[in-house]
């Protein structure tokens, strides 16, 4: 069974991107915490996040909070080719993404 929970950005507080670190942190802790409560104990967890330090550290902290005593594996996924944001004029080099994986327990 695959369970996907997508976070919606608040309409006015974070238009376009998460500019408020505290709100972003609350969002991830809340979403991962809720997911942990809905999942069977020992279920696998897969999260893809931005590789930039701030996004990655918040995601890892939130996963550790929601899934204590579980091992998190990280796999770097560098950007290959053009990104979606180039369509909107953003030509900055992107660090890529990181897959955060908590394997299923048997």
N, CA and C of each residue as an Amber inpcrd file, in Angstrom:
protein
   318
   0.8410000  -1.1790000   0.0000000   0.0000000   0.0000000   0.0000000
   0.8840000   1.2390000   0.0000000   0.5500000   2.1880000  -0.8400000
   1.2900000   3.4400000  -0.8950000   0.3980000   4.5360000  -0.3510000
   0.9250000   5.2860000   0.5760000   0.1890000   6.3990000   1.1670000
   0.9440000   7.6780000   0.8260000   0.2970000   8.5660000   0.1180000
   0.9400000   9.8310000  -0.2220000   0.1700000  10.9540000   0.4440000
   0.8850000  11.7980000   1.1430000   0.2810000  12.9700000   1.7620000
   0.9970000  14.1800000   1.1990000   0.2460000  15.0580000   0.5850000
   0.8270000  16.2530000   0.0000000   0.4240000  17.4520000   0.8380000
   1.3920000  18.2690000   1.1540000   1.1230000  19.4640000   1.9410000
   0.7170000  20.5930000   1.0190000  -0.3380000  21.3000000   1.3930000
  -0.7290000  22.4800000   0.6350000  -0.1280000  23.7010000   1.3040000
   0.3680000  24.5990000   0.5100000   0.8960000  25.8370000   1.0600000
  -0.2660000  26.7370000   1.4640000  -0.1600000  27.3980000   2.5990000
  -1.2030000  28.3430000   2.9710000  -1.3340000  29.4220000   1.8970000
  -2.5560000  29.7870000   1.5850000  -2.8260000  30.6850000   0.4660000
  -2.0780000  32.0170000   0.5370000  -2.1210000  32.6940000   1.6590000
  -1.5410000  34.0300000   1.7190000  -0.1880000  34.0860000   2.4080000
   0.0300000  33.2370000   3.3810000   1.2240000  33.3620000   4.2020000
   2.5060000  32.9850000   3.4730000   2.4250000  32.1370000   2.4890000
   3.6470000  31.6270000   1.8690000   3.5250000  31.6040000   0.3490000
   3.0030000  32.6210000  -0.2140000   2.7750000  32.6330000  -1.6540000
   4.0420000  32.4010000  -2.4350000   4.0230000  31.4420000  -3.3320000
   5.1560000  31.1980000  -4.2100000   6.1920000  30.2690000  -3.6320000
   6.6030000  30.4670000  -2.4030000   7.5790000  29.5940000  -1.7620000
   7.4840000  29.8010000  -0.2550000   8.1420000  28.9390000   0.4790000
   8.1090000  29.0730000   1.9300000   9.1320000  30.1080000   2.3640000
   8.6380000  31.2470000   2.7230000   9.5040000  32.3390000   3.1200000
   9.6230000  32.4200000   4.6400000   8.7240000  31.7570000   5.3410000
   8.7150000  31.7950000   6.7840000   9.1880000  30.4370000   7.3100000
  10.4010000  30.4020000   7.8030000  11.0170000  29.1490000   8.2490000
  10.1990000  28.4590000   9.3260000   9.6830000  29.1830000  10.2930000
   8.9290000  28.5830000  11.3910000   7.6690000  27.9060000  10.8580000
   6.9730000  28.5570000   9.9300000   5.7690000  27.9650000   9.3490000
   6.1060000  26.7100000   8.5450000   7.2060000  26.7570000   7.8090000
   7.6540000  25.6080000   7.0260000   7.9830000  24.4320000   7.9510000
   8.6700000  24.7330000   9.0340000   9.0270000  23.7210000  10.0220000
   7.7650000  23.0940000  10.6240000   6.8070000  23.9210000  11.0270000
   5.5490000  23.4330000  11.5930000   4.8140000  22.5450000  10.5910000
   4.8230000  22.9580000   9.3360000   4.1490000  22.1970000   8.2940000
   4.7260000  20.7980000   8.1780000   6.0530000  20.6870000   8.0550000
   6.6670000  19.3720000   7.8970000   6.4900000  18.5020000   9.1350000
   6.6830000  19.0750000  10.3110000   6.4940000  18.2940000  11.5370000
   5.0460000  17.8150000  11.6380000   4.1050000  18.6600000  11.2770000
   2.6940000  18.2860000  11.3270000   2.3380000  17.2060000  10.3220000
   2.7890000  17.3670000   9.0880000   2.4710000  16.3930000   8.0390000
   3.1000000  15.0410000   8.3380000   4.3840000  15.0260000   8.6820000
   5.0480000  13.7510000   8.9630000   4.4890000  13.1130000  10.2340000
   4.1700000  13.9300000  11.2290000   3.5740000  13.4030000  12.4500000
   2.2230000  12.7550000  12.1810000   1.4110000  13.4070000  11.3680000
   0.1000000  12.8510000  11.0260000   0.2580000  11.5690000  10.2090000
   1.1840000  11.5740000   9.2690000   1.4270000  10.3710000   8.4620000
   1.8410000   9.2020000   9.3420000   2.7130000   9.4680000  10.3100000
   3.1850000   8.4060000  11.2090000   2.0110000   7.7830000  11.9680000
   1.0470000   8.6020000  12.3410000  -0.1180000   8.1040000  13.0550000
  -1.0660000   7.2920000  12.1850000  -1.0290000   7.5040000  10.8820000
  -1.9130000   6.7970000   9.9560000  -1.3150000   5.4940000   9.4250000
   0.0040000   5.3940000   9.4830000   0.7070000   4.2560000   8.8940000
   0.8000000   3.0910000   9.8750000   0.9670000   1.9070000   9.3120000
   1.2240000   0.7350000  10.1470000   2.6200000   0.8720000  10.7370000
   2.8400000   0.4020000  11.9590000   4.1890000   0.4420000  12.5320000
   5.1700000  -0.3080000  11.6320000   6.3050000   0.2710000  11.4010000
   7.3280000  -0.3660000  10.5850000   7.1770000  -0.1570000   9.1000000
   6.1940000   0.6380000   8.6670000   5.9900000   0.8900000   7.2390000
   7.1680000   1.6690000   6.6590000   7.3860000   1.5110000   5.3670000
   8.4370000   2.2480000   4.6700000   7.9910000   3.7000000   4.4560000
   8.9660000   4.5990000   4.4600000   8.7020000   6.0180000   4.2300000
   9.6730000   6.5080000   3.1650000   9.1680000   7.2520000   2.1850000
  10.0040000   7.7950000   1.1180000   9.6540000   9.2620000   0.9520000
  10.6580000  10.1250000   1.0930000  10.4630000  11.5660000   0.9580000
  11.5410000  12.1010000   0.0270000  11.1490000  12.8880000  -0.9540000
  12.1240000  13.5800000  -1.7990000  12.0520000  15.0590000  -1.4350000
  13.2170000  15.6170000  -1.1110000  13.2760000  17.0150000  -0.7050000
  14.4060000  17.7290000  -1.4310000  14.3680000  19.0160000  -1.3720000
  15.4020000  19.8640000  -1.9500000  16.7290000  19.5940000  -1.2460000
  17.8210000  19.6250000  -1.9730000  19.1350000  19.3350000  -1.3840000
  19.7400000  20.5230000  -0.6470000  19.1140000  21.6900000  -0.7560000
  19.6660000  22.8430000  -0.0250000  19.5990000  22.5740000   1.4710000
  20.6000000  23.0430000   2.1790000  20.7930000  22.6970000   3.5850000
  19.5680000  22.9470000   4.4580000  18.9240000  24.0830000   4.3060000
  17.7840000  24.4210000   5.1640000  16.6330000  23.4360000   4.9420000
  16.2560000  23.2130000   3.6940000  15.1520000  22.2930000   3.3960000
  15.4770000  20.8750000   3.8540000  16.6800000  20.4320000   3.5710000
  17.0860000  19.0750000   3.9230000  17.1070000  18.8780000   5.4300000
  17.6700000  19.8210000   6.1670000  17.7740000  19.6560000   7.6190000
  16.4040000  19.6490000   8.2900000  15.4790000  20.4780000   7.8130000
  14.1300000  20.4890000   8.3890000  13.4240000  19.1670000   8.0930000
  13.5630000  18.6630000   6.8770000  12.9260000  17.3900000   6.5150000
  13.4720000  16.2460000   7.3700000  14.7810000  16.1990000   7.5370000
  15.3930000  15.1340000   8.3400000  14.9490000  15.2510000   9.8010000
  14.9580000  16.4550000  10.3550000  14.5210000  16.6500000  11.7450000
  13.0680000  16.2260000  11.9350000  12.2100000  16.5810000  10.9830000
  10.7950000  16.2300000  11.0880000  10.5920000  14.7150000  10.9890000
  11.3500000  14.0610000  10.1110000  11.2570000  12.5990000  10.0120000
  11.7570000  11.9240000  11.2910000  12.8360000  12.4390000  11.8510000
  13.3530000  11.8620000  13.1060000  12.3470000  12.0320000  14.2420000
  11.6550000  13.1510000  14.2460000  10.6350000  13.4030000  15.2620000
   9.4470000  12.4480000  15.0890000   8.9920000  12.2830000  13.8470000
   7.8070000  11.4700000  13.5730000   8.0860000   9.9690000  13.6270000
   9.3170000   9.6010000  13.2970000   9.6800000   8.1760000  13.2430000
  10.9440000   7.9380000  14.0770000  10.8310000   8.1170000  15.3980000
  12.0120000   7.9330000  16.2500000  12.4950000   6.4820000  16.1890000
  13.7660000   6.3050000  16.4030000  14.3830000   4.9780000  16.4190000
  14.3530000   4.2690000  15.0650000  14.1140000   5.0080000  13.9950000
  14.1590000   4.4350000  12.6490000  15.3480000   5.0530000  11.9200000
  16.0130000   4.2730000  11.0970000  17.1950000   4.7180000  10.3610000
  16.7770000   5.3990000   9.0600000  17.3380000   6.5730000   8.7960000
  17.0410000   7.3180000   7.5750000  18.2300000   7.1980000   6.6330000
  17.9860000   6.6980000   5.4410000  19.0190000   6.6500000   4.4020000
  18.8380000   7.8580000   3.4950000  19.9450000   8.4040000   3.0190000
  19.8950000   9.5420000   2.1070000  20.5470000   9.1710000   0.7890000
  19.8640000   9.4950000  -0.3040000  20.4170000   9.2770000  -1.6370000
  20.3120000  10.5750000  -2.4150000  21.4480000  11.0970000  -2.8070000
  21.4620000  12.3480000  -3.5710000  20.9450000  12.1120000  -4.9820000
  20.1470000  13.0510000  -5.4550000  19.6010000  13.0110000  -6.8100000
  19.9490000  14.3410000  -7.4800000  21.1430000  14.4450000  -8.0820000
  21.5320000  15.7080000  -8.7020000  20.6290000  16.0410000  -9.8920000
  20.5570000  17.3120000 -10.1970000  19.7540000  17.7710000 -11.3300000
  20.4250000  17.3280000 -12.6250000  19.6420000  16.7230000 -13.4740000
  20.1270000  16.3250000 -14.7950000  19.2720000  17.0600000 -15.8170000
  19.8800000  17.9580000 -16.5450000  19.1210000  18.7080000 -17.5450000
  18.4320000  19.9210000 -16.9650000  17.3740000  20.3270000 -17.6370000
  16.6540000  21.5480000 -17.2580000  15.6640000  21.2790000 -16.1310000
  15.4080000  22.3200000 -15.3430000  14.4600000  22.1960000 -14.2430000
  13.1460000  22.8670000 -14.6150000  12.1310000  22.5770000 -13.8420000
  10.8180000  23.1740000 -14.0770000  10.8540000  24.6860000 -13.8890000
  11.6600000  25.1650000 -12.9510000  11.6670000  26.6000000 -12.6580000
  12.2820000  27.4360000 -13.7800000  13.0000000  26.7960000 -14.6920000
  13.5620000  27.5560000 -15.8130000  12.4400000  28.1400000 -16.6730000
  11.2780000  27.5060000 -16.6570000  10.1220000  28.0030000 -17.4000000
   9.6740000  29.3700000 -16.8990000  10.0200000  29.6720000 -15.6500000
   9.6200000  30.9400000 -15.0420000  10.7870000  31.9120000 -14.9330000
  11.8620000  31.6420000 -15.6780000  12.9850000  32.5730000 -15.7340000
  14.0770000  32.3350000 -14.7160000  13.9560000  31.3300000 -13.8750000
  14.9760000  31.0460000 -12.8580000  16.0680000  30.1860000 -13.4900000
  17.2070000  30.7970000 -13.7450000  18.3000000  30.0790000 -14.4010000
  19.4470000  29.7510000 -13.4480000  19.2210000  29.9350000 -12.1460000
  20.2460000  29.6080000 -11.1610000  20.5250000  28.1150000 -11.1650000
  21.7630000  27.7610000 -10.8770000  22.1350000  26.3520000 -10.7820000
  21.4550000  25.7480000  -9.5550000  20.8860000  24.5710000  -9.7110000
  20.1660000  23.8930000  -8.6300000  21.0140000  22.7650000  -8.0540000
  20.9770000  22.6010000  -6.7250000  21.7740000  21.5420000  -6.1000000
  21.1610000  20.1530000  -6.2700000  19.9320000  20.0940000  -6.7300000
  19.2700000  18.8120000  -6.8850000  18.3700000  18.4990000  -5.7060000
  18.1000000  17.2230000  -5.5630000  17.2130000  16.7720000  -4.5090000
  17.8660000  15.6240000  -3.7630000  17.2530000  15.2630000  -2.6530000
  17.7310000  14.1510000  -1.8420000  16.5280000  13.2690000  -1.5190000
  16.7020000  11.9710000  -1.7100000  15.6830000  11.0240000  -1.2980000
  15.9870000  10.5960000   0.1290000  14.9980000  10.7020000   0.9950000
  15.1070000  10.2650000   2.3810000  14.2490000   9.0100000   2.5100000
  14.8800000   7.9120000   2.8800000  14.1950000   6.6150000   2.8730000
  14.3130000   5.9550000   4.2390000  13.1630000   5.5610000   4.7520000
  13.1110000   4.7370000   5.9520000  12.5610000   3.3960000   5.4810000
  13.3930000   2.3850000   5.4900000  13.0090000   1.0650000   4.9850000
  11.9630000   0.4130000   5.8740000  11.1530000  -0.4260000   5.2530000
  10.1200000  -1.1590000   6.0060000  10.7960000  -2.1380000   6.9710000
  10.1900000  -2.2690000   8.1250000  10.6750000  -3.2540000   9.0990000
   9.9010000  -4.5350000   8.8880000  10.5810000  -5.6370000   9.0070000
   9.9070000  -6.9420000   8.8140000   9.6210000  -7.5980000  10.1260000
